[in-house]
Amino acid sequence: MKFFHRHKHTHEHEMLDCEAVMRQLWDYLDEELSPDRMAAIREHLATCARCYPQYEFEQSFLTALDRAQQEHSNPDGLRNRVAAALRAEGMSEI
């Protein structure tokens, strides 16, 4: 039992390096990690000038992707916009 206690103790205070953070960044953004790992990555990102820009880029990408998905979730609206664009280019609808 002492081994598990010691292991848990070191895990709680584990410092992550940039490589470990980058390998788990998508899981972090999707909130698919344990609370301890989420906290460790959040702490690393708060202090790492090297990793934070990558995190910011990937977070922005996910936000843009979500926004685009919401805007284009109406198949009839999308079909109408495509048909209108085809007509504007002088093409007939299929």
C-alpha positions as CSV (number, residue, x, y, z in Angstrom):
1,M,0.0,0.0,0.0
2,K,2.9,2.3,0.7
3,F,4.0,2.1,-3.0
4,F,0.6,3.3,-4.3
5,H,0.6,6.2,-1.8
6,R,4.1,7.2,-2.9
7,H,3.2,6.8,-6.6
8,K,0.1,9.0,-6.2
9,H,2.0,11.6,-4.3
10,T,4.6,11.9,-7.1
11,H,1.9,12.0,-9.8
12,E,0.1,14.9,-8.1
13,H,3.3,16.9,-8.2
14,E,4.5,15.8,-11.6
15,M,5.9,18.5,-13.9
16,L,5.1,18.0,-17.5
17,D,7.5,18.8,-20.3
18,C,6.5,20.4,-23.6
19,E,6.5,17.1,-25.4
20,A,4.1,15.5,-23.0
21,V,1.8,18.5,-23.2
22,M,1.8,18.6,-27.0
23,R,1.0,14.8,-27.1
24,Q,-2.0,15.3,-25.0
25,L,-3.2,18.7,-26.1
26,W,-6.2,17.5,-28.2
27,D,-7.3,15.3,-25.3
28,Y,-6.9,18.3,-23.0
29,L,-9.0,20.5,-25.3
30,D,-11.7,17.8,-25.4
31,E,-11.5,17.5,-21.6
32,E,-10.8,13.7,-21.9
33,L,-8.1,13.6,-19.3
34,S,-8.1,12.9,-15.6
35,P,-8.7,16.0,-13.4
36,D,-5.0,15.7,-12.2
37,R,-3.7,15.6,-15.7
38,M,-6.0,18.5,-16.8
39,A,-4.7,20.6,-13.9
40,A,-1.0,19.7,-14.7
41,I,-1.5,20.7,-18.4
42,R,-3.4,23.9,-17.5
43,E,-0.5,24.8,-15.1
44,H,2.1,24.1,-17.8
45,L,0.2,26.2,-20.4
46,A,-0.1,29.1,-18.0
47,T,3.7,29.4,-17.7
48,C,5.1,28.1,-21.0
49,A,5.7,30.6,-23.8
50,R,6.5,27.8,-26.2
51,C,3.3,25.7,-25.7
52,Y,0.7,28.4,-25.1
53,P,0.7,29.7,-28.8
54,Q,0.0,26.1,-30.0
55,Y,-2.8,25.7,-27.5
56,E,-4.2,29.0,-28.5
57,F,-4.1,28.1,-32.2
58,E,-5.8,24.7,-31.6
59,Q,-8.4,26.2,-29.3
60,S,-9.2,28.8,-32.0
61,F,-9.4,26.1,-34.6
62,L,-11.9,24.1,-32.6
63,T,-14.0,27.2,-32.0
64,A,-14.0,28.0,-35.7
65,L,-14.9,24.5,-36.6
66,D,-17.8,24.5,-34.1
67,R,-19.0,27.8,-35.4
68,A,-18.9,26.5,-39.0
69,Q,-20.7,23.3,-38.1
70,Q,-23.5,25.3,-36.4
71,E,-23.8,27.7,-39.4
72,H,-24.0,24.8,-41.9
73,S,-26.1,22.4,-39.9
74,N,-29.1,23.2,-42.1
75,P,-28.8,20.9,-45.1
76,D,-31.7,22.6,-47.0
77,G,-30.2,26.0,-46.4
78,L,-26.8,24.7,-47.7
79,R,-28.5,23.1,-50.7
80,N,-30.2,26.4,-51.5
81,R,-27.0,28.4,-51.2
82,V,-25.1,25.9,-53.5
83,A,-27.9,26.0,-56.0
84,A,-28.0,29.8,-56.0
85,A,-24.2,29.9,-56.4
86,L,-24.5,27.5,-59.4
87,R,-27.2,29.6,-61.0
88,A,-25.1,32.8,-60.5
89,E,-22.3,31.1,-62.4
90,G,-24.7,30.2,-65.2
91,M,-24.9,26.5,-64.4
92,S,-28.0,24.5,-64.0
93,E,-28.8,22.5,-60.9
94,I,-28.1,18.8,-60.9
